[in-house]
Amino acid sequence: MPCSIDVISNDGGCFPLTLAAVEGNLVYGYGDRELVRKDLDLEARLRDDRGEGWDIRFNILRSYFQSGDELLLHLEVTEVVARDTERRGPRAHLAELATARVLYAKAHDRDELFDVRLADVSPSGAAFISERSLSTGDLLELTSVVDDRPIRFELRVVLSIPAIYGRNRVGCEVTSILEADRHTLVELAERYQREGCPEQRNPEIARTLEAARSRSTVSRRPAPRYHA
């Protein structure tokens, strides 16, 4: 410290947070006054070049006017979780149409509706293909019919990479879902894990996805490394 890290806000969005010092159980930081508030939960996802690292969650205990556009923040670390590159649970690969409604987005209006095509789903996450450009921290509500059952869940965007035909593959985590819908996704993911996903049954799908990922890797900057 001092250092700057990107944090995802529970209110939606992603922004840089400056960490200045540690004193006892408090972390002192600075954040944009338009984006921070008392009792707001923030999460930093720090990763190395292999995709391994830590999820660090903060709560803003207090905020004070400092100067200009920034507030001085008293932060409490509420959780630290080690992350590796392994996916936390099985996902069902599919190609179902869904309707997305914007709850919060950097580049779109609230309640804006647009169509996406689901690529995979699980009780904890989902990915979809869209022509829209979405940013880390955007919040969406998705409704679709999966396994002949209507489902609805809320998602937070965590990653967006270029896909084929000029579209984007958007990876999300589930932030809110009804227990009945969660059960549907658990059953579906477990069944696909037993039977094998379409990529395993059709190698051409895997080759197409790998080509798209390779093109996106060439155009992306290396992930930043943070030192505190």
Disulfide bonds with the S-S distance in Angstrom:
none
